[in-house]
């Protein structure tokens, strides 16, 4: 049985099945839907998702075909509560040099920076 999440694309009106990846990018013409894909955990964001999201934003910012980016959560219960608290003990034990940085958008620029 296939329990993978689906996503309705606004631009074309089609429905797609999301890959099993915890962060999925689905292109719909000039629109890219970046989907946090952990509906069973209400799309709580893990450290790996933070890293993958930063890399995806860099890649999408450099793509001239992308005109609009939509950040979404999979499922119907929640967009995202934020960080996955189950990772707090592991992340708080990390040396500062290995701690994640949150990507920030610089207004007036088309690049994300840490």
JOTA-V211062 format. One line per field, one symbol per residue. phi: phi as a letter, one per 40 degrees, with the letter a starting at -180 (. if undefined). psi: psi as a letter, one per 20 degrees, with the letter a starting at -180 (. if undefined). burial: + if it has 16 or more other ideal C-beta (glycine too) atoms within 10 Angstrom, else -. A space follows every 10 residues. Layout:
# JOTA-V211062
phi->???
psi->???
burial->???
This chain:
# JOTA-V211062
phi->.cbccbaccc cbgcbbcccc ccbbbbcbgc bbccbcbbcc bfgcccdccd cccccccccc ccccccbabb cbbcgbcaca chcccccddc cccccdcbcc bccbccdgbb bcbc
psi->pojqqrppph gijrpqpqri qioppopncj ppoopomlhh jkkqorghgg ghgggggggh hioiiohppp prqqaihqfp ibqoiiiggg hiiqqhhiqq qpqqpopiqk qqq.
burial->----+-+-+- -----+-+-- -+++++-+-- +++++++++- +++++++-++ -+++-++--+ -----+---- -++++----+ --++------ +--------- --+------- -+--
